Structures are given as structure tokens and as C-alpha cells.
Amino acid sequence: MSKKPIFKYNSRYPSVEDLKKKAKKRIPKFAFDYLQGGCNEELNLFRNENDFDNILLKPQYLRVGQEIDMSVELFGRKYSAPFGISPIGLQGLMWPNAPEILAKAAAKHDIPYTLSTVSTSSIERIADVSDGKAWFQLYHPTEDRLRDDILRRLKAVECPVLVVLVDVPSFGLRYREIKSGLSMPPKMNIENILQAMVCPTWGIQTLKYGIPSFATLKPYMEKGLDLSQLGQFMNRTFTGKVNMEKVKAIRDIWQGPLVLKGIATEEDMEASIQLGVDGVIISNHGGRQVDAGESSIVSLTKLAANPSYKSKVKIMMDGGIRSGVDLARAYAVGSEFNFMGRPFMYGVGALGEDGGEHSINMFKAHLYQVMQQLTVDNIYQLQDRLIK
């Protein structure tokens, strides 16, 4: 039997919770609240994590196992591990240069990194540092002209996968962001400035990389916008519901793999299949949109149980995963690939430039150990370990 691979990561931070505690000390409170918070009373935020506890797995200790293979093929590409990095807006606010740190680490380890339309690095820059491997998540603009130009730029850099976000007909009511001034229009108040002053490393790195901005959207903004005007621009540019007609228009233009993110119901799953998309990401936007909704893992469990869905579209998930055990649970109930957002941002906030690689290796080590313990050789066997 071959030797167990070595996944190198900082042993002082072996879990997401360890990274989260460290990151909280290094990131100003207003930025950490933006990262950590959910909508309304944040009930669905906690539901996303806690509902994983109801999924139980069984080992088969006397089975003769083979060499463990964590790789997975997705849309014609082979990835080294069955997880990727979710899109997150304003990443550079939470930790300076975070999009590039994570995109580089993902490319090195051959897992997908997804850039958000409202992140703080541009399409072109992330394509460059990721060797063209990064995915892109589109916040659908209100104007077709802007949509078409973004798609043109994605084609120019040969973006491998386009993800269209469908679960933001309006921005969620997030009390933490309202209090901190990070709702639209954003503002820096005295309290936020004082919070930044007690996080010197964050401040130094911000001076090094510059004040974060919506880099992908810069070509479409008038020069010299102040914060109130920026808020008006964002509301004017992205206030609008994504419907089947809008997705169909993108499907007609975009010839590569097309994924819809934010699917949570049978009705939307059936509509997605009708539109001919290649994949869906079951997600509730990290508990940031509908507080009365169900967790992503519960939605996944219901939708993945339908064999007719799985035969027509790749079913993936995002939301609440905090360990290799959670990854195994998600695959056991039917996910074909999983994404995580906050855990990777905790990693970068805690460890800076080393945070991306640390977090990837940490999750690989977690998942490998779980697979060893359950005696499975690949992620597809995890469904046989579900206690129903």
C-alpha cells in the first residue's frame, strides 16, 4: 500500500474554528462582521452549520481498502480534491489582496476558485494569477450591454466555468452591515476607523495594496464617484430579479459550462434543467438572504434524492461546511462537488499570504482522514456509508 500523502499546514490552526478565532483578532470588527454575518436574526446562518450534525456515517473496518483518490472530474477537468472556493464580495476589505492569495493557492492545488462580480480583483488579474483556471460568478446586471461586455471579457481570458447567481432579487436585510455602515451606500464612520487602528497588520497591508474597490466593475463606473454615488451605481446596476428569460439569454451567448447558484427548490431545479444549464449549486447565500429558509444541506438532501435530476445536471452545494467530516456528509447525501467561502477567508485573515494553502491542505487532510476511517477509496463510495 502506498504511503499516506503529506498535507502541510500550520499545526497551531488545525480547524476552521481555530482560524476563525485568529482572524477575528486581525480583521477590524466592521469587516469581520461583514464576513461572518447573516440576515435578520441569523437563524439560517446557524442552521447551515448545525443541520450537518443530523447526518451520520458508518465505517466498514474489515473491508480491504485501496489507495485513496480524492480527485474528481467536473465539466471535463480533473481537480485534485472535491471542493472549491466560493465567490465572496468585498474580499479585499476583509483581508487585503485576498482574491489573489486564494486564486493563486487554488491554481497551485488544482481546485476551483470562483471570483465574484463584486470582489476586489478584476477578471483579467485573477485569470492571470490563476493560469486561467478561475471560475466567475455573475451578479446579473440590469443592462444587457454591461452583461454582454462582462461575458466578452470572460471569453477573452478563456474562463472555464460561468456561475450565474440567482438568489439576490434584493439585498438581504443584514443588521450587522447596517450598524457598521457596510450596507449600500457604504460609509466609514469614526467607530470603523478606530476598529481599523487596533488591527495594524490589516492596516499596513491595506496601505500596501490600496483601498479595495469593485475592480471588475471599474470600466463601467464614472471617475471620481464618492461613496454615496457608488451606492447609487450598485443599486442601479444590480437591482433586478434573475428569471428564466435572462438565464436563457446567457445560455444562448455562453458556450462553456453554465452553473446556476442559489437553487434550493424543486421548482427552480426543474427550471434549471429546462434551461439546459450544466450544473447547479444548492445554496442559500450563506444564510444572508432568507432567514426563514431551510439550510443548504437539507435542500441538497431532498434534491439529490431525485435520480432524474442527477442524470441531467451536476448537483453541487455551498453553505455551512466547516470540516472534512462535513464534506463527507455532503457527498454521502448526494452532492457531486462542494464549495466553501467563509472558511477560506478565515484562513487568509488568520495567516495572510499563507492562509490559502493552509486552508486547502487542512481540508484535504481532514477529508483524507475521514475516508481512511470509513474505509472508502473515493468520494463516490461515501453514499454507501450514509446511515439512513
N, C-alpha and C positions, 0 to 999 in steps of 0.2 A: 504494500500500500504506500502511496506517495506521501511525502511529508506534508504536514499542515502548513498552509501559506502563512506568512507573517504579515500582519496588518499593523503598521507602525502608527501609533497615536500617543498623545501625551497621557500618561497613566494617572496624572492628577485629575483628569477630567474624563472618566470612563463612561459617563452617561449624559443624556440631554439635560437632566436636572442640574448636574454639576456645571455644565456650560452656561445654562440659564442664570444660575446664581452669580457666576463670574461676570457674565455680560451685563447683568443689572448694575454692577458696581462701576462699569466702564462706560456705559452709554447714558447720556443725560436722560432724566426721567421722562421728559416730553417725547423723546424719540423711542424710548423703551416702551412707553405706554402705547405708542402707535403700533409697534411691533406686536406687543402681547395682547392688546385689547380686542374685544368683540363688540357686537352691537347690543344695545339696550342693557338688560341685566346680565348679559354674557352667559346665559344658561346653555345655549347651544355650543358655545366655546368649550365649556367643560364637558358637555355631553359627547362632543367629538372624541375626547380622550377617554372618558370613563366607560363608554359603551364597549370599548375593546375588552374590558375585564370580563364580559359575559361570554367571550369566545374561548373555548377550552380545546386543547390539543392533546393527543395521546401518542406516546412513544411506542416503538416496537423494538425493544432492546435485543432480542435474539435474532433479528433479521441481519443478514450479511450485507452490509452496505458497500457501495462502490465509491470511487473518488467523487467528492462533492463538486458540482459545477453550478455556480451562481449566475452564469451568463444567460442572456435571454435575447431572442431576436424580435425586433419591433420595427415594423414598416421597412423591412428589407435591410436593416442594420443590426449588427450584433453588439450588445452592450455588456460590459464586464460584470454588472450587477443589476438586479431587477428593481432599481429605484433611481429617481432623478430629483432634480432641484426645481421646486415650484417657482412660478413667477411671483415677485413681490414688488409693489410700488415703493418709490422713495427709498430704495436700498441704501443709497449713498448718504442719506440723512441718518440712518441708524448706525452705519459704520462706513466711514469714508472709503471709497473705491471698492465697496463690497461686490458690485456686479462683476468687476474684472477678476477679483480674487476667486469668486465662486466659478465663473466661467472657465478660468484657466485650470482650476483644480478638476472640474468636471471633465474637461477635454483630456487632461492627463490621465485620468482614471477611466475614461471612456464610458461616462454616464451622461445623460442629457441634462443640460442647464437650460431653463426657459427664461428669456428676457421679457419683462412686462413693457407694454407701451409706455407706462408711466414710471418706469425705473429711471435711474440716473446715469446710464450709459447709453450710447447710441447703437442702433442696429449695426452700423458699419464697424464700430470699435469692438463690439462683442464678437462679431463674426471673425474679426482679425485675431483676437486673443484666444478664441476657441477653435481656431483652424476650421472655421465654417461648420462646426458641429452643433452650435446652439440653436434651440427652438425659439419661436417667438409667439407671445400671446398678444392678440389684438383686442384692445378696447375698441369696439366698433364706433367710428366717428359718425357724426350726424351728416357730414357731407361726403358724397361718393368720391368727389375729387381727391379729398385727403386720403380716404381708404385706398383708392387706386394707386396713389403715389407711394403709400407705405408698402403695398403689395409689390410695386415695381422695385422698390429698394430691397425687399426681401428676395425677390428673384435675382437681382443683381449680385447678391452675396451668396446665392445658392442655399438659402435657408432650408434645412431638411424637412421641417415639420411646422405647419401653421396651426396655432391653437386659437380658437375664437371664444372669447368669454361671453357667456350668455346670461349670467345671473346678476347683472347690475342694471336693472331698469331705472333704479335710482340709487344713490349712495346710501348705505346703511346709516342708521342713527347711532353713532358711536359716542357715548358720553365722555370717554377719556379724551378723545380728539377735540371735542367741543371745548372742554375745560382747558386743554393745553394750547389751543389755538391752531391745531393742525387740520381743522376742517377747512372747507373752501369758503371764502378766501383764507389762506394761511396767514399767520402773523407771529412775529417773535416779540413776546412781551418780556417785561423785566424778570418775571419768575423763570422763564425759559433760559434767559441769559445767565442768571445765577446758577441754574442747574448745569449749564454747559461749563461754567467756570470750575466746578468741582470734578470735572472729568477731563484732566489735562491731556491725556493721550488722544482722546477723541478730538479735542480742540487742535492739537498740533497736527494731527492727520488731516483735519478739515482744512487747515491753512495750507497744507502741502498739496492737497488735491482740489481745493477750491470749494466754494459754496455749491451744494448739489442743486441740479436743475433737471427738468424733463428733457434730457438730451435728444432723444429721438424726435421730439416734437418741436425742437428749436427752429427748423426751417419753416415752420408754419406760423410762428409767432411774430408779432411786430416787435421790433427792437425797443428796449427800454421799458418793458412792461413792469409796473410796480406790482406789489403783492395782490392788491385788490383787483387790478386788471388781469392778473394771472388767474385768479379765481373765476372771473367772468369768462375768460378764454376757455378754461377747463369745462365749466358748466355749459358753455355754448357749443363746445366741440364734441363733448361726450355724453350729453344728456339725451338719451334716446333708447328705446327698447329694441333689443335684437329679436327679430321674428324670422319665420321660415323664408320669407321673401328675401331678406337681407343675407341670410346664410346661403340661399340658392345663388344669389349674385356672386358671392365669393367662390362658391363651388365651381361656377362657370369660368371664373378667371384663374383660380389657383389649381394647377395641375398636380401638385405634390400632395403628400398626406395631409388631410384636414381633420382636426380634432375639435370637438366642442367641449368646453369646460364649464361645469356648473349644472350638469344634468343630475336630476335626483328623483324623477318620477317616471312611471311607465309611459305617460303621455308624451313627455319630452324624449324619452328613449325611442319610441316608435316614430316620432317626427324626425329624429336624427337619422334613423335608418332609411326613412323615406327620402331624405335629402341626399343620401349617398355619401355620408362622411365616413372616414376610415376608422375613427376612434372617438370615444367619449371619456371624459374624466369626471367620475362621480365626485361631486364636491358641493359644499355649502359656503364656499369662500372663507374657509377658516372660522366659521361662526360669526362672520362680520356683516351678514345681510338680513337673515330671518331668525330671530331668537326663538320663535315657536316651532321651528322646523325640527326634523329628526337629524341625527348625526350622519356623517358621511358613511361610516361603516355599516349602519343599519340600512341606509339606502342601497349601498353596494350589495349587501347580503340578499336583499329582495330582488334586485335587478339581475344579478349574476346567476340567480337560481333558474332563470328562464333560458333554456338551451337555444331557443330561436334567436335570442339577442346575441349570444356569444358566437353563433355561427355567421353573423353578418357584420359585426363591428368589434373592435378591440375595446374591452372594458377595463378602464384604469381607475385609480382613486387618489384623492388628495384629502388630507384632513385628519389630525389627531394622532398620527403615528409618532411615537416617541422612543421606540426601541426596535431591536431585531425581532423580539417576540411579537410586537405589533405587526411588523412586516409579515411574519409567518402567518399570523392570524388573518391578515387581509388576503393573502394568497389562498389560505385554506377555505375561505368563504367565496372565492371565485375571482378575485382581482387578477389581471394579467400583467399589471405594472403599477407601481405606486410612486407618488411624489410627496415630498416634504418641503415646507418653506421655513417656518419658524426655527426648527432645529438647526438648520444650516446658518441662519442669521445669528442664533445664539453662539454658534461656533466661531463665526467671524468676529462678533462682538467680544467674545472672551479671549480669543487668541490672535486676532488681527490677520496678518498675511498667512499664518499657518492654520487658520480656522477652517478653511475649505477642505484641505487634505485631511486634517484631523477628523472632521466630521464624517467624511466619506469612509475613511478607514475604520472609524469606530463602528459605523453601521454595518460595514462588511464583516467585521469581527463579530458583532452581535448576531447577525444572521447566520454566519457560518457555524457558530456555536450551537444555535438553536437547531439547525439542520443536522448537526452531529448528534445532538441529544435525542432528536426524534427518529434518527436513522433514515434520512431521506437523501437522495443523491442530487435532486434538482427541485426547483420550486414547484414544478407541476405535480410532484408527489405529495405536496402538503395538503391537498384536498382530501387525501386518504387518511389524514391524521386528525381531521375535524371530529370532535365529539358532538354528535347531533342530538 
